[in-house]
Amino acid sequence: MIADRIVSMLQCPRTGEALRLDGQLLINQSGSASYRIADDGMPLFAEEFCSPEAAVQQEHYDDIADAYAANLGYPHTQEYMDYLDRVLREEVGTGRLGLCGEFCCGTGEAFALFCDAVDTGVGVDVSSSMLAKARQAFADERFTFVQGDTTRLPLENDLFDTVIMLGGIHHVPDREALFTQVYRVLKPGGRFIYREPVSDFWLWRALRGLVYRLSPMLDHQTERPLLHAETVPVLERAGFVDITWRTCGFLGFCLFMNSDVLFVNRAFRFIPGIRGITRAFARFDDWCTRRSLFRRAGLQVVGTARKPARD
């Protein structure tokens, strides 16, 4: 059964009304909309109400959830991810994250990375298969998971101290709607943290254009890496200030972080000393993307934005 404290965080994504619990349903105040609760207690908002693009992603990730999780377990993927996580921690700092939302949460990678800094976590994803893996990983009562569309969040206004998206923005074509929703659910003064594929460098943009069309793990019609000139103005129009933008990941990212899309990379796990090789590439990539010439040429962007505090 879903706890009352969770129900109080939710709102009807259609009407913005508060919700009440009625058996295995969440019903809005006017009675015009209802949403099913799964047997495990997870609210299922995207089951009935999501954008056409989110429905495509829902079907896609329900199909590949097992393969996606398996790719995160390869030794070269883990080692390179350690480097990306260090860069993210540098940007985020060591403070508390308070009540934290992870959107397009997948298996809960942000919660795993910042677990000790999160007081309460609410993860939202459109794929129930990915959320099932997240729920298995986080039995702690601090963490709750909700099936929903990030462009139509079923969450109250001014709710979170922090919102994190790791690899989720590029799955959402309607960035205006997404950033508006993130802004809405953040408390005044709250922070938005993101790490995403970025294609400002011409070579990565060309390679990704090819890979996105050829790989069965990607959907080129609904997935699009970020561009600085395209993304920052949308964040600003949503109301965000103090926007930061730092890229990381270079040649090593191409080699060791694409096991999910380039199947040959999966064979790297059988190479003796692959962890040490990966660490060496990560150090080289870090050196490259700290040079002024390549500061905007990384394959991943790590950034933050803030909702202004009220006067």
N, C-alpha and C positions, 0 to 999 in steps of 0.2 A: 504493500500500500504506500502511496506517495505521502510524504510528511507535510503537515500544514505549513511549515516554514518554507517549503519549496513552492507550494501553491501560492503563497503570498508574493513570491518573486515573479510569478507568471502573469501574462495578460493575453487576451485574445488577439492574435495577429491580424485578424480581419477588422475588428472594431476598436481595439485598444481598451476594451472593458476588462475589469477584473474577472477572475474565474472562480467558480465554486466546484467543489468535488461532489459528484453524485455517482456513487458506486464506482464503476470503471470508466467514468467519463468526466471530463472537465468541461463545464458549461459556462458560457458568458452570462453576464447579469441579465441581459434582455432575453436570453433563451434562444437567440437566433443562430448560434453556432455551438457545436460540441466537438470534442476531440477525445479519441480513445486513449486509455492508459494500458500499456502492455502488461502481461501477467507478472513481469519482473518489476513493475512500478514505474517504467519509463514513459513519460508523455510523448505521444506521437502526433505532433502538429503537422509535419510534412506529409503525412499519410494522405491528408485531404486538401492541404493548402500549401502550394509552393509554385514558384515560377516555372515556366517550361524549361528554362536552362537548368534550374535546380533538379527538375525531374530527370533530365538526362544524366546529370552527375550522380544522382541517387541510384539509378539503375547501373551505371558504370561501376561505382565503388561497391555496391552490393555484390557485383560479379567478381571484382578483383581483390576483395578485402584480404583473403588468405595470402595471395601472392605479394601484396603490398607489405603485409606484416613480415613475411619471410625475408624480403629484401633488406629490411632494417636490421636483420640479424647477421648479415655477412660481416666478417672481420674488417675488411677494407672500408665498408660503409660505416661501421661503428667508429673506426679510427678517424675517418675524415669528418664524420659528424661531431666528434669531440672538438675538432678545430672550429667548426662553425658555431658550436655551442659556446666556446670560449669567447668568440667575437661577440656573440649575443649577450653574454654576461657582462662584458666590458661596457656595452651600451646601456644595459638595464641597471647595473649597479647592484648593491647588496641590501637595499631596503626591503621592507615588507610590501607585499602585493595586495594584502587585504582580501576583500571579496573580489574574486578574479573570474572573468569569463574567458574561456578558450573557444573561439568560433572556428568552424570548419576543423573541429578538433581531431578528427580521425581517431587514432588510438590513444590520444591524450599525451602527445609528445611534450607540449609546454608544461603540463602539470607534472610530468615526470622530471623535467629539468628543474623546475622551480618549486618542487613539492614543499620544501621546508619554509618557503617564504609565503605560501598561500594559506590564508586563514580558512576560507571556504571557496570551493571551485565549482563553477557551473559550465559544463561543456556542451556545445551545440554542434550538431552535424546533421546533414540530410540523409546519411546512409545508416540504416539501423544495423547493418552488418559490421561497419566500422565501430559503431557505438557499443556493440556487444563485446568487442575486444577491449575497448576502453573500460567498460564496467568490470570485466574480468581482472584488469590490471589495477583498478582502484576500488578495493573493497572498503577503504576508509570512508566513514560517514561524512567526512568533509567534502566529498566530491559527488556531484550529481550530474547526470547526463540527460539531455533532452534532444529528441529528434525535431529539427526545424530548419527552415530556410533562413540563411543569414541576411537576406534582403527583406525578410518579413519576420523579424525576431519576435518570439512569443514571450518577451521579457518586459518588466516594468521600466519606466523612465528612471534615470538618475540612480541606477542600481549598483554599478560596479566601481571599485577603486581602480581596477586595471582590466584591460581587455588585451588578449594576446592572439595573434594569428600567425602560425608558422606554416607556410606553404598553402594557405587557404585563399588569399586574395586573388591569385591568378586563376582560380577555378570559378570566379564570379564575374561574368561579363559586365553586369550593371554595377560599376564601381560607385556611381553616384548614390544609388540606393543603399549599397553596403556601408559606405562611410557615414551616410546620414543615420543609419541604424546604429552603428557603433557609437557615434556621437550621442545619440539619444539615450542609450542605456548606460553611458558613463556618468558618474557623479561629476559635478563641477570641480575642476582641478584634477580629474582622473586622467590616466595615461593609456594611450594605445601603443602597443609594441608589436612589431611585425618583422618577419624574415621571409623573403619571397624570391623566386626566380626573377632576374632582371636582364633585359636584353638591350642595354644602351650601346654596347660594343657591337660593331657591325658583324664581326665573325660569329659571335654567339647567336645573334639574331638570325643569321642565315642558317646555321646548323640546327637551331631549334625549329625553324620553319620546316625543315626536312624531317627531323625526328618526330615532331608532333603529328605529322601526317602518316608516318610509317608505323609507329609503335601502337600495338593494341592496348597498351597500358594508359594511353593518353587520348583525350578527345579534343581534336584541334578546333572544333566548332564552339566549344564552351571554355577552353583553357587558353589563357593568354598571359605571358610573362609581363612584368611591369616595365614601364619606361618612366624615367624621372620627369620629363617634360609633360607627360600625360597624367601622372599620378599626383604629384604635389599640388597642382591647381585644384584637383577634385577634393583633396583633403582640406584645402583652404576654404573652398566653397561650402564644405560641410560644417566649417566653424573651427577647425583645429588650428592651433598655433604651436610655435616652438618645434617645428618639424625637423627631424634629423634624417640623414641619408648617408649610409656608409656601405660600400660594396666589399665583398670578400669572395673567395673561391676563384680559381683560375684553371690552369691546365689539369691539376689534380682532381678538380671537381668533375671534369669531363671523363676522366679515367675511372674514378672510384665511387661516384655518386649517381651512376645511371644504371645500376643493376636492374632496376624495374623496367627500364625502357630499352636498354641495349643488352640483350641476353648474353652476349659473349663476356660481358663484365662479370657475370656470375662465376666464371671459371677462375677468376683471380683468387678466390678463397682457397684454391688448392696450391697456390704459389708459396714456397717456403719463405718465411720472413715478410709476408705481405703487410703485416701491421707496421713494421719498421719502414718499409718502402712507402707506405701511405703517409706516415708521419713526416718523412722527408719531403714529399710532395706538398704536404700541408704547410710546412715551414716555408718552402719556396713560394707558394701561392700567397701566403701572408706577407712575405717580403714584397712581392710584386704589387699587390693591391694597396700597399702603404706608400708606394712611390707616386709622385704627382702625376706622372704620365698615365698610370693605370688606375687612378683612384676611382674612376667611374666605369672601369672595364671589368669588374668582377661579375660572376655569374649569379651571385646572390646579393640582395640588398638587406641590410639590417637597419631598422629605423624606429623612431618613436615620434609621437605627436601628443599634444595635450589639449584637453577641453578646458577653456578658460574658467578660472574660479569666479564665482559671483562676487560682486563688489560688496 
